Amino acid sequence: MKNGRSAATGRADGAASRSDNAAARAAAGSNPVTTSGIEAAEKRLLAGREYIGVDRIEGPLVFVRNTHPVGYRDLVECVDPAGEIRLGIVLDTSADVVVLQVFAGTSGLTMPETHVRFRGEPHTVQVSDRMLGRVFNGLGQPIDGGPPPTGEEELDVNGRPINPTAREYPRDFIQTGISAIDGMNTLIRGQKLPIFSGNGLPHNALAAQIARQAKIRGEESRFAVVFAAMGVKHDVARFFIDSFERSGVLENVALFLSLADDPSIERLITPRTALTLAEHLAFSRDMHVLVIMTDMSNYCEALREISTIRGEIPSRKGYPGYLYSDLAEIYERSGMIKEFPGSITQMPILTMPNDDISHPIPDLTGYITEGQIVFEREMDARGIYPPVAGLPSLSRLMKDGIGEGMTRVDHPHLASQLFAAYSYVKDVRNLASVIGEEELTPLDHQYLEFGDTFERKFVSQSKIEDRTIEETLELGWDALSLLPVEELHRVSEEEIEKYYRG
């Protein structure tokens, strides 16, 4: 609408509104109708309305005044002067102004010549299990040169809320082949377990390795991986694609890539598009789906950018005050639902600015998720891969997915003893840095030997090494066997007699 006039009718707002209301009632039927029927008919009529001219353009945002009532997150078509259609969604709506965010960016748009059409429906994506083995952009459009897959369902990318009472408690063990995860921070089916990393650390290599190796033991089930990458460079995207192709697992992986040179606004829709496919695979196709999202810090930066342009009052570090609820909206789309055999497990990856675990992004993520795997830069500098820090890392659901009938009966006690012994190693190393190693006791030297073996043999492994849980547990006992049996207070005598090698 330009100066209060509609492109379709050219009438003033009041007249257009009265006429359209009458038409809506006529379309709903000549007999008395319900209010909902009138509103539905009005929405169908208004959905095709086109407005010429916009009030303001700032970054990826377009501001339009004097529109009909539109819905939050409704889909929008912006037509540039050349006739190209660019999709966007409603970011904010009020009686005075509607704010749109354009996925493809606003370059080339002019305020007087831009046409805006409100579709009256949210952004949807057609989903199908035929999307496995394909590569898409953040909006779900194929970028691998193949044709668009035929969709089985068309779903709202914003998802549908799950009744908390309908959720099933996560219990089943997922084997990643990574000892530092399987043995010490076990991933459970339906869990949200993020990886807290830092710039330059090998989180992308670990994400690709988990995607290649993850499996559910002990049952015949369809397992799939949905991989969402936000703000990644072209070489990183190529690394993921080549890694999955070489290992032969690409046919069970769907990749959604929002590259660094794509409009930053696309990063906000990428995880939602990926999770929409995951929900279809899990709850319509009965598959177990692992969703890996990297890098959530890029997602949050895009959210902060849009918030700043909108002139919102900033919160910590300039991020919007709704950062927690926005992240929760994404993370809570995982889990299991009663009477549905499928599941969604999430492993979001985020890079901590300046390796600061108290930064708002990891801090708020930790409140929402069930644990975290933390990378340590000092371990990476010593050539340990993956550089998983032993003490800050934890999996809060680990206790419910390990032990007899799930992994092995000694797993809970072994993990507890490894944590306790490694904690003492940290204390001994701190002491040695003050008084020197030569002043340490013989027992302290044994703990130092244990710590070095634990890091070099248990935590560290090849980027192509896929260990079974039994191999992981045996490596743990190999490390513990370097300590005197009198120091093993968290394992039973029967376990010591069976597994201890000292």
KOLROTI-588727 format. One record per residue: x, y negated, z of N, C-alpha, C in turn. Coordinates in steps of 0.02 Angstrom, whole numbers, plus 50000, padded with zeros to 5 digits. Atoms other than C-alpha are relative to their C-alpha. Example, Ala and Ser with C-alpha at 12.3 -4.5 7.8 and 13.67 -1.06 7.14 Angstrom:
500455005950000506155022550390500454994050000
499585005949997506845005350357499614994550037
//
This chain:
500425005950000500005000050000500444993850000
499615006150005500654982949954499544994250015
500425005649979499954967450042499295002350016
500654997549978498554978050113499585002949945
500404997250054498024985749947500275006949980
499834993250019497995003749890500145000549926
499854999250071498775008949726499435003549964
500534996250033497305020349692499384995849986
500635003650007495885007749714500094992549994
499905007250001496624990249736499534996350046
500485003249956495294986849869500334998150066
499765001849933495564978550038499905005950046
500014994349955495814990150185499305001650025
500654998749970494104988050263499525003149950
500454997350051493144991050101500205007149981
499774993450019494235005850055499815005150054
500154995449945493985013450227499265001850002
500724998649998492075011550223499805004549942
500184996150059491955018450046500255007250007
499714993349994493115033150083499635004150053
500384996449949492155037550241499345002649972
500624997850031490545038150142500125005849953
499844994650046491355048750009500165006550037
499834994149961492025060450142499375003550025
500624997049975490295062950215499625003449943
500344996950058489605066250041500345006549981
499644993950017490975078850008499875005550050
500134995049948490585087450172499315003049994
500684997250008488765089950119499484994750016
500535004949990487135080250113499625001250065
500334998549937486435089050266500434997750058
499605001849941486995084650444500605004750006
499384996149996488795090350468500344998650066
499635001049938489975092250613500554994849989
499465004950004491295079350654500625002949970
499394996950027492675091650614499955000849925
500084999450072491945094450440500124993449965
499895006650028491925075750407500754998350000
499295001749995493715073850469500415004049950
499634996050049494315088250360499914997349930
500135002750067493485080750207500384993449991
499635006350003494235063650247500745001349988
499294998550007495955071450263500175002249930
499884997850069495795079850093500014994149952
500025005850044495335063350012500604995550009
499465004749986496665053050099500695002949983
499354996850011498045065850069500304998049932
499745001750066498185060749886500134992649991
499915007250008498305042149920500734998149988
499335002450015499795033049850500064992650016
499885007049981500535016849916500614997449962
499465003150039501595005149811500334994750043
499635004949960502954995349900500055002150072
499884998449930503704997850071500244993750036
499835005949960504074985850212500754999250011
499295000349984505884990350250500335006749986
499604994050010507255002850207500644999250040
499395000149960508625006650333500295007150003
499704993450000509815021150307499535005049966
500464995150029508755036850276499274998650018
500675001449977507215028350350499644995049954
500435004550039505775020050256499424998050045
500545002649958504505008950347499434997649955
500585001650040502755007550274499464997250046
500535003149960501374996050341499325001049967
500705000050023499474996150326499815006449962
500204993650029499245014550289499395002750035
500524996449963497825026150333500325003950056
499714996049945498065036650492500345006349972
499624994250023499415049650459500255003950061
499804995649946500035064250563500765000150009
499294999349984501715065950650500295006249965
499654994850037502925076550545499625002449939
500314998450065501755076650395500504999149944
499555000550058502615079050228499834993949958
500085006250039502875063650118500395000849935
499645000550064503355061049936500164992749987
499785006750019504375045549896500235000249927
499835000150072504465041549710500424993849987
499565005750013505945030749659499834996849933
500175003450063505915018349512500105004249938
499884995750059506565032049395499495005649996
500514994750001505095043349438500195006350036
499784994149963506105055749542499645000350067
500364999149936505175063049691500495002450053
499584998149944506085063849857499555001650060
500414997949943505335073450002500254996850065
499855002549933505265066550178499465002050048
500524998549950504285068350339499884993850042
500195005649957503385056350454500375000850066
499614999849938504535052350599499654996450057
500355003949950503445039750689499384997049967
500625002650027501665033750666499654995850053
500395004449955500635019650741499494996449957
500525003850037499215007950693500324995049953
499695005350039500454995450620500495002649947
499474997950045501885004950539500105007550005
499824992950003502345022550484500735000449980
499294999250015504185027650486500115006849968
499864993850037504755040750359500755001250000
499304998450011506405049850350500045004149935
499954997150067506925054650172500595004749999
499484994949997507915070750157500574998649952
499485001150051508855065949999500334993250006
499715006649992509295048750064499614994749962
500385005550030508655031650010500404996149948
499615003450051510015026749887499604999449935
500375001250061509195018949734499284998050010
500685002249987507535015349818499974992450009
500115007249990506874997549810499344998950035
500605001249959505584990149926499374998849958
500635001350036504344983649794499795005649953
500174995150052504434998449673499955007250025
500044993249973504475013649788499275001950012
500674997449990502885023949785500035005250057
500034995349943502395033749942499345003749998
500604995849996501165048349946500045004350063
500034995949941500655056650109499615006449983
500324993750018500255075050084499475002350051
500494998049949499285076750246500115006950027
499834993349975500175092950292500735000050021
499304999849978501805097450382500445003349947
499534996850045503375103150293499975007550010
500054992749998503185121550252500535003149955
499534996450042504315134550176499715007049988
500214993250016503885150650086500545004950021
499514995449971504725165150175499855007149977
500054993050022505055183150126500635003650020
499394996349985506255197150170500465000349939
499575000550059506895194849992500484994150004
499535005549990507775179250057500665002450030
499374997149976509075190750137500465001149940
499524999550054510645190750032500054993849957
500025006150039510315173149969500304994150040
499725006049969511045155850004499534994249983
500475005450008509915140650030500284993650029
499835006249966510075122350073499584999350063
500355000949937509365115150232499254999949995
500725000250009507625113550158499715006749977
500234993450022507545131850105499995000949925
499964999450073507905128849920500645003749981
499414996050017509095141549839500544995849966
499425003650030510845134949796500525005049976
499534994950023511625151449741499925001649926
500104998950071511045150049561499445004849982
500554995450013509645162649580499334996550002
500665003050000507785159549560499724999550071
500325000349934506705154349708499665006750015
500314993649983506155170149799499244999250007
500725000149992504315174449795499825000650073
500165000149930503605170049964499425004650018
500544995949974502535181850067499544996050045
500385004549957501985168250188500264993049991
499785007049999502035149350190499894997450071
500035001649929502455143650366500254993050013
499795006549976502635127050455500695000750031
499314999449975504495124250488500054998150073
499975002049930504075116850658499815005750047
500154994149959503505133950718499354999350038
500604999949958502085138650833500205001750071
499814998649931502195138251022499795007150021
500124993349976502295155251107499744999650071
500264999749932501235158451260500535003450045
499484996949958502525161451399499805006850029
500224993649971501465175651470500035005649949
499964994950053501595184551301500725002249987
499304998450012503495185151308500205006550036
499724994049971504415201351340500694998350028
499355001549970505925200851456500565003449960
499454997150040507565203351358500385005350040
499644994749964508455219651401500525003749957
499584995650040509275228751255500674996949982
499325002150013511155227551227500134999449924
499785001050069511815220351062500765000549999
499284999250004513565226351018500284995549946
499695004650048514595212750935500685002549976
499334997750017516235222450929500544995650028
499535004649969517065208251027500045001750075
499944997749931517735214451195499844994650050
500125005549952517675197351280499264998650008
500735000949996515805196751241499685006450026
500334993849981515275214951253500165002150071
499804997649935516265218651410499854995250057
500035005049946516155202351509499404995349995
500555004950009514755191551435499505003049950
500384995950046513595204251358499404996349971
500575002950036512345198351227499415004850002
500614996049992510565204651256499504998049947
500505001450052509205206151124499464995350026
500485004949979508075190951135500294994350041
499665005049958509365180451229500214993949959
499695005950029510005162851194500684999350033
499335000149972511895163451218500454995649956
499615004650043512835148151150500755001050009
499275000249998514695146551112500214992750005
499755006749990515515130751181500734999949976
499335000150030517045127051073500254992849998
499715006750009518115112151023500264999449930
499755001150068518755104350864500665003749989
499394996450017520065115250781500045007050028
499994993249972519645130950880499625004849953
500254995350052519155146950786499275002450012
500694998049990517275146650821499685002349935
500294997650063516865148550636500205007149985
499774993250010517935164150625499625004950045
500364995649954517075171450778499275000749979
500704999750023515345166950711499935004849941
500024995550057515715175850547500115007250021
499864993249977516425190950638499405003050036
500604997549965514885192550750499465001649949
500514998750052513755191050597500145006449962
499824993950036514715205150512499915006250043
499934994049959514825216850661499405001450046
500524999249950513265214150769499535005749981
500454994450011512175229550789499675001950066
500344997349942510925237450908500125007550001
499834993049995511485254450968499415004250023
500464995249971510445269651001499305000049971
500674999750030508955266150889500054998349926
500035001550071508525265850706499564993849991
500385006250006508015247950675500324995749945
499765004750052508165234850539500294993950035
499645005649969509435221650590500194995049946
499855005250049509655205150500500324994050036
499675006049974510665189250524499764994049960
500175006450031510025171650487500524995050023
499435004349985511485159650477499854992949977
500135007050016511215140750484500624995950016
499415004249991512685128950459499814992749985
500205007150006512455110150484500624995550000
499455004850004513685096850427500675003249990
499364996650010515025109350377500314997849934
499645001850062516355105950245499925005649949
500084995150054516345114850077500445006150011
499564994249991517835125750121499755004650056
500284995949946516975131450282499415004149973
500574996450029515385135850186500245005649955
499724994950044516425145250058500295005850040
499734994849956517295154650200499455004850023
500554995749976515635160950268499745004449944
500284996150056514975166350098500495005649979
499504995050021516605175250049500075005450053
499934995249946516725183550220499445005249998
500574995350001514985191050206500005004249936
499974996250062515235196150024500525005550003
499474995149997516885204950055499845005850046
500164994849951516215214550205499395004049980
500584996450023514655219950111499374999150042
500595001149957513425212950240499564994449974
500385005850024512785198550134499275001849986
500684998150016511245208550085499544999850062
500395000549939510695207650268500064993250033
499895006749972511135189250292499664994849955
500265005850035510175173650242500374993850025
499605005849981511245157850240499634993649982
500275006750010510575140150259500564995150012
499415004249996511945127550222499804992649988
500055007350008511825108750251500714997350004
499295001750004513515102550193500144993050026
499815006449970514485087750260499824994149955
500165005550044514145077350104499264999749982
500725000550007512285081050108499744994650047
500285005149954511155067750186499955002850071
499984997649930511355068950374499315001850026
500674998749976509475069050395499805007349987
500164993050015509435086450316500205004750056
499774995749944510355093150468499445001050051
500534999549950508805090050573499495005449982
500504995150022507735101750469500315006949991
499674993650015509045115550437499875005350053
500134994649952508895125050603499275002050003
500724998449998506995124050595499815004449940
500134995850059506965131150418500265007150011
499714993449987508135145350469499595003950051
500394996549949507105149450624499325002049974
500644998050030505515149750520500065006649964
499884993550032506245163750414500115005450053
499874995049947506855172450572499355002350032
500644998149971505095172050645499615004649954
500344995550048504395179850487500315006950001
499674993550001505695193650486499875003850065
500084996649935505475197250672499295002150013
500694998849977503595196150695499525002149945
500404997350055502945200550522500325006249968
499644994350031504295212850465500335004550052
499764995749945504745220350636500765001049999
499274999650002506605216550616500294996850063
499625003349947507885212150749500464994949966
499665005550036508595195250696500484996550047
499505004149965510185186950757500074993449963
499965006650030510155168150723500634996650027
499385003549982511865159650723499964993049970
500055006950023511845140650712500644996250018
499405003949989513405130150690499994993949954
499775002049934513755116150730499444995650029
500545003849970512405109850849500214992950019
499775006849987513485094750887499864995549940
500175003950060513255089050706499264998649998
500725001249996511385091250729499854994350047
500135005249950511405080350885500264993249977
499755006450026512465067050798499504997149950
500515002450047511155065950659499394997450038
500575002349960509805064350792500154993250031
499805006549971510775050150875500004994549947
499985004950055511015041550707499304997449984
500695002050015509145041450672499714996050057
500255003749941508745035850849500264992950001
499715006750000509935021150832499684995649947
500315003850054509185015650666499304997950020
500695001649979507445016250743499994994950056
499985004949946508035004750882499765002750067
500234997049937507625017051022500504998550056
499575001249942508315014151196500445006150010
499564994249994509855025351210500055002650071
499884996949936510205037451350500755001450005
499294998549990511865045851397500375000449933
499564999950059513255042851269499654997649937
500365002550058511995034351154499505004849970
500484995250026510955049951126499304998250023
500695001849979509055048151132499805003750063
500234997049937508165051951294499645006549991
500364993750012507215066151211500475005449972
499534994950025508805075851167499875006850031
500134993649966508395089151296499395003549970
500614996950026506625092251233500095002049927
499894998350070507205092051051500415006549995
499604993850000508545105351086499585005950024
500424994649974507305115451188499515002449948
500474998250053506105115151041500325005049952
499654995450044507435124250940500195006550037
499754994249964508175135851071499445004750022
500544995849974506495141851137499635004049945
500294996050054506045149150966500355006849994
499694993449998506975164851016499645004350051
500304995649950506455179951117499625005849969
500424994450021505285194751108499284998850024
500715000849984503385195151109499705006950010
500324993749985502355209051185499605002549939
500354996550054501645221551059500304998649931
499635000950063502875215550925500685003450007
499364996449992504365227150897500614995749982
499445004150021505445213450819500234995250055
499735004749951506515200550910500434994849965
499555005250024507505184450886500504998550055
499455001649954509195182150971500394994249971
499655005950025510105165550959500704999550028
499325001849979511955161250964500174993249969
499815006650025512085142350938500724998450018
499305001949989513855135650921500054992449999
499925007349998514325118050972500724998450019
499335002449984515985108750977499944994550051
500035004949946516215099251139500464994149984
499565005850012516855081451106500524999450055
499445000549953518565079951187500035005950049
500014994049958518315097651257499654998850067
500335002049938517165089851387499365004150009
500594995749990515945102951452499444996350035
500535004149969514995089251546499694995149951
500305004250051514595080251383499265001849993
500724998750002512695078551356499805006149958
500214994450042512625091551216500115006750034
499934993649964513415106451309499645000050067
500335000449934512695100251474499265001849994
500714998650008510895100351413499885006949971
500064993350028511155116151312500045005250054
499934995349946511725125051468499395000750044
500624999849961510105120551557499465004249965
500534996850038509055128251418500155007449987
499814993350021510035143851372500185004450060
499874995249947510475159551471500745001850002
499284998949995512345157351492500374996249946
499595003050053513775151751381500665003749995
499324997550013515395157851303500434993949985
499605006150003516735144551327500695001649971
499334999350028518305143051221500504995850040
499475003549963519945137851303500574998449951
499495002250048521195127651201500695002850017
499344997649980522695133451302500095007349979
499954993050023522315151751262500095000249925
499925000250073522155147451077500724998149982
499315002050013523865138851085500485005750010
499584994249989524595155351148499855005749951
500144995150052523885164550997499505005350019
500514995249979522455173351087499364998749961
500645000650036520925176550978499555005850020
500295006749992519555174251023500204997050068
499765003049938520115161651156499434998850050
500575000449955518655165351273500254999150072
499805001349931518925157651445499645004950046
500304994849960518635171051575499524997750053
500415002049942517895161051719499414995549983
500595004150015516775147451642499475003649959
500474996450043515955160151526499575004750042
500444995349966514445170151583499395001349957
500644998250031512895179051521499515001650056
500454999249943511455177251642499545006149994
500434994150010510485191851566500405006549994
499564994250009511985203551560499805005850045
500144994749951511475213151716499405004449980
500604996450019509825218451636500095004149936
499914996450063510585225751477500605004649999
499414995649998512095235851537499895005350054
500054994749950512375251351642499775006549969
500204993350021511745269151633499414999749952
500534999750050510685272751479500024994349951
499965005750046511175256251396500714999249973
499295000150023513085254751390500355006050032
499704994449963513965265451522499914998550074
500195000949929513655268151707500504995650037
499505004049964515295259851761500064992949976
499935006750029515055244151655499884994350049
500115005749955514275232751788500564999150051
499475000549950515595236851921500664998049968
499385001650034517025235951796500034992549983
500015007150018516505218751733500094995650062
499935003849938516335212351912500725000150026
499314999549976518065218751958500484996149955
499585003950046518845211151802499944992550014
500095007149984518085194151843500374998250065
499685001549935518705195052024500765000049994
499284999750007520465200351976500284994349958
499765005550042520625187451838499954993350036
500065006149960520025173951958500624999250045
499405000349959521475178452073500624998549958
499445001550045522665177851925500064992549990
499995007250009522185159651897500304996650061
499725002949939522585155752079500755001150004
499284998449997524275164552068500394995749949
499665004150050524725155151908500074992850024
499965006849973524305138551991500534999650055
499494999949947525375143352141500705000449970
499354999350031526815148552028500244993649968
499815006350031526775131851940500274995050051
499775004549947527135123652108500645002550033
499434997349962528355135252198500475004249957
499594995950043529025145252051499835007450007
500184992950000528755163652005500445004050047
499554996149958530275169452103499785000150074
500235000249931529405164652266499365004050011
500624996349993527875175252232500125006850031
499954993449970527525191652322499985005449946
500064994550049527655208552234499285001149975
500704999350021525745209552234499814994549950
500155005550046525645192552151500295001449930
499704998350064526835198652015499595005349964
500444995050031525695213551986499384996749969
500585003650028524235201751963500184996149938
499785003550061525235191351839500055004849941
499964995050053525585207151740499315002149977
500694998450018523745211651747499704994549956
500285005650037523255194151686500254999849928
499715000150068524445195051538499725005849958
500284994250037523835212551489499274999049984
500715001350010522025207551511499894995349940
500085004850055522225192751392500255002849934
499694997750062523355201351265499685006449972
500264993650023522515218451257499235000350002
500734999649993520705216051316499664994349963
500335005850031520225198351264500204999349927
499755001250067521315196751110499905006149955
500084994750049520925206850955500014997049930
499965002350069521015205950766499324997149978
500615003050027519745195650668499595004949959
500374994950037519235211550577499905006350043
500044994249956519265223150728499305000550031
500674998949975517575230450775500045005550053
499924995249945517705238850947499325002550024
500604997449968516385250351018500024998050074
500035001749929515805247151196500445004850040
499584995249964516715262951251500744998049995
499315002350007518365256351180500134993950043
499935006049959518075239751267500075001850074
499974998149929517765248051436500655003650016
499364996649988519305259151418500574994950005
499495005249996520375243651385499964996350066
500075003149934519665235951543500315004150055
499694995649950520175251051646500765000349992
499285000250011521905250651565500314994050036
499755006049967522135232951630499965000750076
500084999349927521445236851804500495005150029
499544994849974522615251851819500694997250016
499375003249982524065239551834499994997450071
500075002449931523405234452005499975005950048
500074994649951523515244752165499275001750011
500694997949991521955254852197499684996650060
500275003449941521785245952365499704993249982
500255006550020521395229852269499335000549963
500614999150039519895237252178499415001050047
500544999749950518465233052295499315000149968
500655000750031517065231452168499795006049958
500174993950035517105248552087499955005750051
500114994649953516565264752168500585004949999
499484995049997517705278852223499935005049943
500114995350055516905290252094500264997149934
499765003250061517295277651956500774999649999
499275000349996519095275652017500295007049984
499754993250011519335294552018499945002049926
500124997950068518625296151842500394995849949
499735004450051519365280951752500674996850017
499385003549981520835273951853500615004049980
499424996650028522535277951777500644998250038
499415002249964523715270751909500395005750031
//
